[in-house]
Amino acid sequence: MPADMNDYFKKKQPNGGGNNKAPNNRATPQGGGNGGGGFQAPSWLFIILAIVAVMIFFKPFTIINSGEVGIKVNTGKFNEKPLNAGLHFYVPMIQKIITVNTKIKQIIYSNENNVIGGGGYKTLNDIEDNGVIHNRAIPVLDKRGLTVHIDLAVQYQLRADSAPKTIERWGLHTWEEKIINSKVREVVRDVIGKYAAEKLPEMRNEIASTIQTKVTDKIQSLEGKPVLLSSVELRNIVLPQKIRDKIEQLQAEKQNVNIAEQQKERAKQEAQKNAEIARGEAERNRIVAQGQADKIRIEAEEQAKANRLISNSLTPELLQLEQIKTQGKFNEALKVNKDAKIFLTPGGAVPNIWVDTKSQTQRTVSSQRAVSAQQ
C-alpha cells in the first residue's frame, strides 16, 4: 500500500496535453489544493491493531477466581501443576485452560423438596450459584428385604493440588458421581442391610457414626486422596408405612406400660405414706397409753405408800379413841331416832350396825318432829 496517497492519484490520472503542468515544469498539486502530503500511519499501529483483533477473536487468556484452580491442557495432555487464582495466558488451538471449583460443596440425598435433573443427579455446572447438589434419597433393603429410604447430607471439596490428576482420571463432569455418590450409596447399602427396619430408629446414632466412618475411609483410601471430606450427616430414615404403623403401636403400648408403672409407683408411694402415718399414729397411741398406765401405776404406788403409812400409824389406843368417837355419834343419833336398833360388832369394833325399825308412819312423824325441832 503506497505511503503517499497523492503520488498514487497522480499515477492514476491521465495527462492532457500539458494542461496540468504548472509553470517551470512543476506539477500542479492535486487532492483539493491542500498544498501538503497525505497522512502516513506508522507501522507499529497496525501491529497493535492486529494483536488486539487476535486477542478479541481467539481470547488466549482466562481469569481464575478465588476458590478455583485452572488446569492447562497442552494438545490433550493435562499439566500436573494447577493454576492458582489470577490471569493466565495460553496458545489458542494448541492449549486450553479448564477451570474447576475447589470450594466446599454439598450433596443432599432426600425426597423432600428436591430439584432433580432429568437423570436424577445434578452436576456442579448446573448449580454453580449455591454449590448444592440435590439427589434422591438412597433406597436400600433392610435385613429382611424391606425397602428403606435414607436421607443424607455430604460436604466435600476437590483437593486443589491434585485437581489435574483427578479431572484427568475421573472426568470433569463425572468425578462427583464416581467418587462421592457411588461410595456413599455403597456404604449405606452395606450398613443398613445389617439391621431390621424397626430397629433403625433406636440404632440411629450408631448407624450415623458407622456410615460417616466407612464413607470417610473409602474416599480417603483412593489413590492421591482426590477429595477432602468434611462431614457425612444422617438426616432421616424413612421406613415403610407398615413398619411405621407397627412402631407407633409399640410406642403406644410402651407408653401405656409406662403410665401403668407410674400409677403403680404412685400407689406404692401412697401406701408407704399411709403406712408411715399409721405407724406414727400407733406409736403416738402407745406413748399415750404408756403415759396413762404410768400415771395409774404411779398413783397406785403412791396410794399404797399412803396406806402403808396409815397402817403403820394405827395403834390400839388410836383405834379405841376412834371407837369412842363413833359411839358418841351413834348416841347423838339415838336421841333423834329412838326406835333404831344398834348392833355392836363382836369386841366392840367400829363400825356398829344401825337398823331403823320404825314403820313408814313413824318415819313420817319423826321427820315432821325433826323439822319442827329445827324451826
C-alpha positions as CSV (number, residue, x, y, z in Angstrom):
1,M,0.0,0.0,0.0
2,P,1.6,3.4,-1.1
3,A,2.5,5.6,1.8
4,D,1.7,8.9,-0.2
5,M,-1.8,9.0,-1.5
6,N,-1.0,12.0,-3.7
7,D,1.5,10.0,-5.7
8,Y,-1.0,7.2,-6.0
9,F,-3.6,9.5,-7.6
10,K,-1.1,11.2,-9.8
11,K,-0.2,7.9,-11.4
12,K,-3.8,7.1,-11.9
13,Q,-4.7,10.5,-13.5
14,P,-4.2,10.7,-17.4
15,N,-2.0,13.5,-18.8
16,G,-4.0,16.1,-21.0
17,G,-1.5,17.9,-23.5
18,G,0.3,19.6,-20.7
19,N,-2.6,21.5,-19.3
20,N,-2.0,20.0,-15.9
21,K,1.6,21.2,-15.9
22,A,2.4,24.2,-13.8
23,P,5.0,26.9,-14.8
24,N,8.6,26.0,-14.5
25,N,7.6,22.4,-15.4
26,R,6.2,21.7,-11.9
27,A,3.1,19.6,-11.4
28,T,0.1,21.2,-10.0
29,P,-0.8,19.8,-6.5
30,Q,-3.9,17.6,-6.6
31,G,-6.2,16.5,-3.9
32,G,-8.0,19.7,-3.2
33,G,-5.1,22.0,-3.2
34,N,-4.1,21.4,0.4
35,G,-0.5,22.1,-0.5
36,G,0.9,19.2,1.5
37,G,1.4,15.5,1.6
38,G,-1.4,13.0,2.9
39,F,-1.5,11.2,6.4
40,Q,1.0,8.3,6.7
41,A,0.1,5.8,9.5
42,P,3.0,4.3,11.5
43,S,3.7,0.6,11.1
44,W,3.5,-0.2,14.9
45,L,-0.1,1.0,15.0
46,F,-1.1,-1.8,12.5
47,I,0.8,-4.3,14.6
48,I,-1.1,-3.3,17.7
49,L,-4.4,-3.4,15.9
50,A,-3.6,-6.9,14.6
51,I,-2.8,-8.1,18.1
52,V,-6.0,-6.7,19.6
53,A,-8.0,-8.3,16.8
54,V,-6.4,-11.7,17.5
55,M,-6.9,-11.3,21.3
56,I,-10.6,-10.5,20.7
57,F,-11.2,-13.3,18.3
58,F,-9.2,-16.1,19.9
59,K,-9.2,-14.9,23.5
60,P,-5.9,-16.6,24.5
61,F,-6.3,-15.9,28.2
62,T,-8.5,-16.7,31.2
63,I,-9.1,-15.3,34.7
64,I,-9.2,-17.8,37.6
65,N,-11.1,-16.6,40.7
66,S,-10.5,-17.4,44.3
67,G,-11.9,-20.8,45.2
68,E,-11.0,-22.2,41.8
69,V,-8.0,-23.7,40.2
70,G,-7.1,-23.9,36.5
71,I,-5.9,-27.0,34.6
72,K,-3.8,-26.3,31.4
73,V,-4.2,-28.8,28.7
74,N,-1.5,-29.0,26.0
75,T,-2.7,-30.8,22.9
76,G,-4.9,-33.0,25.0
77,K,-2.3,-33.7,27.8
78,F,-3.1,-32.4,31.3
79,N,-0.4,-30.3,33.0
80,E,0.0,-31.7,36.5
81,K,0.6,-28.3,38.1
82,P,-2.6,-26.5,38.8
83,L,-3.0,-22.8,38.0
84,N,-3.9,-20.6,41.0
85,A,-6.2,-17.5,41.0
86,G,-5.2,-14.8,38.6
87,L,-4.7,-14.0,34.9
88,H,-3.3,-16.8,32.8
89,F,-2.4,-17.0,29.0
90,Y,-2.4,-19.9,26.7
91,V,-1.9,-20.6,23.0
92,P,-5.3,-21.0,21.2
93,M,-5.8,-24.1,19.1
94,I,-2.9,-25.8,20.9
95,Q,-3.7,-25.1,24.6
96,K,-6.8,-24.6,26.7
97,I,-7.5,-24.0,30.4
98,I,-10.2,-25.8,32.3
99,T,-11.5,-24.1,35.5
100,V,-12.7,-26.2,38.3
101,N,-14.3,-25.3,41.7
102,T,-12.5,-26.2,44.9
103,K,-14.9,-24.7,47.3
104,I,-16.8,-26.8,49.8
105,K,-19.9,-28.3,48.2
106,Q,-22.8,-30.4,49.5
107,I,-24.8,-33.3,48.1
108,I,-28.3,-33.7,49.7
109,Y,-29.9,-37.1,49.4
110,S,-33.6,-36.6,50.1
111,N,-37.1,-36.9,48.5
112,E,-38.3,-33.7,50.2
113,N,-38.3,-30.5,48.1
114,N,-35.8,-31.9,45.7
115,V,-34.6,-30.2,42.5
116,I,-33.8,-33.3,40.4
117,G,-32.4,-33.2,36.9
118,G,-33.5,-35.4,34.1
119,G,-31.0,-38.1,35.1
120,G,-31.8,-37.7,38.8
121,Y,-28.4,-36.1,39.5
122,K,-27.2,-32.5,39.0
123,T,-23.5,-31.7,38.3
124,L,-21.6,-28.7,39.5
125,N,-22.2,-26.8,36.3
126,D,-25.9,-26.9,37.0
127,I,-25.6,-25.4,40.4
128,E,-22.7,-23.0,40.4
129,D,-24.6,-20.4,42.3
130,N,-25.2,-22.2,45.5
131,G,-22.8,-25.2,45.4
132,V,-25.6,-27.7,46.5
133,I,-26.4,-30.9,44.6
134,H,-29.8,-32.4,45.2
135,N,-30.2,-36.1,44.8
136,R,-32.9,-38.6,45.5
137,A,-33.0,-40.4,48.9
138,I,-31.0,-43.6,48.8
139,P,-33.3,-46.7,48.6
140,V,-31.8,-49.7,50.4
141,L,-33.0,-53.1,51.6
142,D,-33.0,-53.9,55.3
143,K,-32.1,-57.3,56.9
144,R,-35.5,-58.8,55.9
145,G,-35.6,-57.2,52.4
146,L,-37.9,-54.3,53.1
147,T,-37.2,-51.0,51.3
148,V,-35.9,-48.2,53.4
149,H,-35.0,-44.6,52.2
150,I,-32.1,-42.9,53.7
151,D,-31.6,-39.1,53.7
152,L,-28.0,-37.9,53.9
153,A,-26.1,-34.6,53.6
154,V,-22.4,-34.9,52.5
155,Q,-20.0,-32.0,52.5
156,Y,-16.8,-32.2,50.5
157,Q,-14.3,-30.3,48.3
158,L,-12.0,-31.1,45.5
159,R,-8.3,-31.2,46.6
160,A,-6.6,-28.3,44.7
161,D,-3.1,-29.7,44.4
162,S,-4.3,-32.9,42.9
163,A,-7.1,-31.5,40.8
164,P,-5.4,-32.0,37.4
165,K,-4.9,-35.7,38.1
166,T,-8.4,-36.1,39.5
167,I,-10.1,-34.5,36.5
168,E,-7.9,-36.4,34.1
169,R,-8.7,-39.7,35.7
170,W,-12.3,-39.3,36.9
171,G,-13.6,-36.8,34.4
172,L,-14.7,-33.1,34.7
173,H,-18.4,-33.7,34.9
174,T,-18.4,-37.2,36.4
175,W,-15.8,-37.2,39.2
176,E,-18.5,-36.4,41.9
177,E,-20.7,-39.2,40.7
178,K,-17.8,-41.7,40.6
179,I,-16.1,-40.6,43.8
180,I,-18.8,-39.3,46.2
181,N,-22.1,-40.6,45.0
182,S,-21.1,-44.2,44.3
183,K,-19.1,-44.6,47.6
184,V,-21.9,-43.1,49.7
185,R,-24.5,-45.5,48.2
186,E,-22.3,-48.5,48.6
187,V,-21.7,-47.8,52.3
188,V,-25.3,-47.0,53.1
189,R,-26.4,-50.3,51.5
190,D,-23.9,-52.3,53.4
191,V,-24.7,-50.7,56.8
192,I,-28.5,-50.6,56.6
193,G,-28.6,-54.2,55.3
194,K,-27.4,-55.4,58.7
195,Y,-30.4,-54.1,60.6
196,A,-34.2,-54.9,60.7
197,A,-36.3,-51.8,59.7
198,E,-38.0,-51.5,63.0
199,K,-34.6,-51.3,64.8
200,L,-33.2,-48.5,62.7
201,P,-34.8,-45.6,64.6
202,E,-33.4,-46.7,68.0
203,M,-30.0,-47.5,66.4
204,R,-29.8,-44.1,64.6
205,N,-26.7,-42.8,66.4
206,E,-24.8,-46.0,65.9
207,I,-25.8,-46.1,62.2
208,A,-24.9,-42.5,61.6
209,S,-21.4,-42.9,63.1
210,T,-20.8,-46.1,61.1
211,I,-21.8,-44.5,57.8
212,Q,-19.6,-41.5,58.4
213,T,-16.6,-43.6,59.3
214,K,-16.9,-46.0,56.4
215,V,-17.5,-43.3,53.8
216,T,-14.5,-41.4,55.0
217,D,-12.3,-44.5,54.9
218,K,-13.4,-45.4,51.4
219,I,-12.8,-41.9,50.0
220,Q,-9.5,-41.4,51.8
221,S,-8.3,-44.8,50.5
222,L,-8.5,-43.6,46.9
223,E,-5.2,-43.0,45.2
224,G,-4.0,-39.5,45.6
225,K,-6.8,-38.6,48.0
226,P,-8.6,-36.5,45.4
227,V,-11.4,-35.3,47.8
228,L,-11.4,-33.7,51.2
229,L,-14.5,-35.0,53.1
230,S,-15.9,-32.5,55.7
231,S,-18.9,-34.4,57.0
232,V,-21.5,-37.1,56.4
233,E,-24.7,-36.4,58.2
234,L,-27.6,-38.8,58.5
235,R,-30.7,-36.6,58.3
236,N,-33.6,-39.1,58.2
237,I,-34.6,-42.7,58.0
238,V,-37.9,-43.2,56.0
239,L,-39.4,-46.5,56.9
240,P,-42.2,-48.4,55.1
241,Q,-45.7,-47.4,56.2
242,K,-46.5,-50.7,57.8
243,I,-43.3,-50.6,59.8
244,R,-44.1,-47.0,60.9
245,D,-47.6,-48.2,62.0
246,K,-46.1,-51.1,63.9
247,I,-43.6,-48.8,65.7
248,E,-46.3,-46.3,66.6
249,Q,-48.4,-49.2,68.0
250,L,-45.4,-50.4,70.0
251,Q,-44.7,-46.9,71.3
252,A,-48.3,-46.5,72.3
253,E,-48.2,-49.8,74.2
254,K,-44.9,-48.9,75.8
255,Q,-46.4,-45.5,76.8
256,N,-49.4,-47.3,78.4
257,V,-47.0,-49.6,80.3
258,N,-45.1,-46.6,81.5
259,I,-48.3,-44.9,82.6
260,A,-49.3,-48.1,84.5
261,E,-45.8,-48.3,86.1
262,Q,-46.1,-44.7,87.1
263,Q,-49.5,-45.3,88.6
264,K,-48.2,-48.4,90.4
265,E,-45.3,-46.4,91.7
266,R,-47.6,-43.6,92.9
267,A,-49.8,-46.2,94.6
268,K,-46.8,-47.8,96.3
269,Q,-45.6,-44.4,97.5
270,E,-49.1,-43.6,98.8
271,A,-49.2,-46.9,100.6
272,Q,-45.8,-46.3,102.1
273,K,-47.0,-42.8,103.2
274,N,-50.2,-44.3,104.8
275,A,-48.1,-47.0,106.5
276,E,-45.8,-44.3,107.9
277,I,-48.8,-42.4,109.1
278,A,-50.3,-45.5,110.7
279,R,-47.0,-46.4,112.4
280,G,-46.8,-42.8,113.7
281,E,-50.4,-42.9,115.0
282,A,-49.8,-46.3,116.6
283,E,-46.6,-45.0,118.2
284,R,-48.5,-42.0,119.4
285,N,-51.3,-44.1,120.9
286,R,-48.7,-46.4,122.5
287,I,-47.0,-43.4,124.1
288,V,-50.3,-42.0,125.3
289,A,-51.4,-45.4,126.8
290,Q,-48.0,-45.9,128.3
291,G,-48.3,-42.5,129.9
292,Q,-51.7,-43.3,131.3
293,A,-50.5,-46.6,132.6
294,D,-47.5,-45.0,134.2
295,K,-49.9,-42.4,135.7
296,I,-52.2,-45.1,137.1
297,R,-49.2,-47.1,138.4
298,I,-47.7,-44.1,140.0
299,E,-51.0,-43.2,141.6
300,A,-51.4,-46.7,142.9
301,E,-47.9,-46.8,144.2
302,E,-48.5,-43.5,146.0
303,Q,-51.8,-44.8,147.4
304,A,-50.3,-47.9,148.6
305,K,-47.5,-46.0,150.1
306,A,-50.1,-43.8,151.8
307,N,-52.0,-46.8,153.0
308,R,-48.8,-48.3,154.4
309,L,-48.1,-45.1,156.2
310,I,-51.6,-45.0,157.6
311,S,-51.5,-48.7,158.6
312,N,-48.2,-48.2,160.3
313,S,-49.6,-45.2,162.2
314,L,-52.6,-47.1,163.6
315,T,-52.3,-48.1,167.3
316,P,-54.8,-49.8,169.8
317,E,-55.1,-46.5,171.6
318,L,-55.9,-44.7,168.4
319,L,-58.5,-47.3,167.4
320,Q,-60.1,-47.2,170.8
321,L,-60.3,-43.4,170.5
322,E,-61.9,-43.7,167.1
323,Q,-64.4,-46.2,168.5
324,I,-65.3,-43.8,171.2
325,K,-65.8,-41.0,168.7
326,T,-68.1,-43.2,166.6
327,Q,-70.1,-44.4,169.6
328,G,-70.6,-40.8,170.5
329,K,-72.0,-40.1,167.1
330,F,-74.4,-43.0,167.4
331,N,-75.5,-41.8,170.8
332,E,-76.3,-38.5,169.3
333,A,-78.3,-40.2,166.6
334,L,-80.3,-42.3,169.1
335,K,-81.5,-39.1,170.6
336,V,-83.3,-38.3,167.4
337,N,-84.3,-41.8,166.3
338,K,-85.2,-43.7,169.5
339,D,-86.7,-46.7,167.6
340,A,-83.4,-47.6,165.9
341,K,-81.7,-50.7,166.8
342,I,-77.9,-50.8,167.1
343,F,-75.9,-54.0,166.8
344,L,-72.4,-53.9,168.0
345,T,-69.9,-56.0,166.3
346,P,-68.1,-58.5,168.5
347,G,-65.4,-56.9,170.5
348,G,-67.0,-53.5,170.2
349,A,-65.2,-52.8,166.9
350,V,-66.2,-49.9,164.7
351,P,-68.4,-49.5,162.9
352,N,-71.6,-50.6,164.6
353,I,-74.7,-51.7,162.6
354,W,-77.7,-49.4,162.9
355,V,-81.1,-50.7,161.7
356,D,-84.1,-48.4,161.6
357,T,-87.2,-50.4,162.7
358,K,-89.8,-47.7,162.6
359,S,-92.8,-48.1,160.2
360,Q,-93.5,-45.7,157.4
361,T,-95.9,-43.7,159.5
362,Q,-93.5,-43.5,162.4
363,R,-90.8,-42.2,159.9
364,T,-93.1,-39.5,158.7
365,V,-94.0,-38.4,162.2
366,S,-90.3,-38.5,163.2
367,S,-89.4,-36.4,160.2
368,Q,-92.1,-33.9,161.0
369,R,-90.9,-33.6,164.6
370,A,-87.3,-33.2,163.4
371,V,-88.4,-30.4,161.1
372,S,-90.4,-28.7,163.9
373,A,-87.5,-29.0,166.2
374,Q,-85.2,-27.3,163.8
375,Q,-87.6,-24.5,163.3
